[in-house]
Each structure stands twice: as C-alpha cells, then as structure tokens.
Amino acid sequence: MRGTEIHENMQQLNEMIAALPEKQRQVIHLRDIEGYSYNEICDILELDMNQVKVNLFRARNTVREKFIKINAYGL
C-alpha cells in the first residue's frame, strides 16, 4: 500500500469516527486512539463498564462496516 492510500484510508476512518453518535465517538477515541483502559474510560465518561463495552462494540462495528463497503465497492 502506498503512502497516498494509507493517508486516504486514515482520512476516511477519521471521518467515519466523527460521524458516530457522541458516546460512541468518545469511547472509540479514548480506547483506540488515546489508549485508555476500560476502567479509565468508565471514570472519564461516568459510564458503567457495560455501557462502555456496548458503545465501543457499536462504534467499531459501524466503522468496520462502512470501511469494508467503501473499499469493496469504491463508494
């Protein structure tokens, strides 16, 4: 993969994350970008563990599906 493709993919991922509902966006950002632990995210966002895990699962799933669709169909 060339540098241009990597840059485009990162830009697409950032746009997809930005389009997520607020809680999902916050959780995926804290976990996958900032590297916080689940417990730290619970404290920061004042959510229980189940809410953090559900929001992270939904966020990752949405981003994954959109990313696959874009790369499979070129949309």
Secondary structure, DSSP 8 states (H G I E B T S, - for coil): --HHHHHHHHHHHHHHHHTS-HHHHHHHIIIIIS---HHHHHHHHT--HHHHHHHHHHHHHHHHHHHHHHHHH--
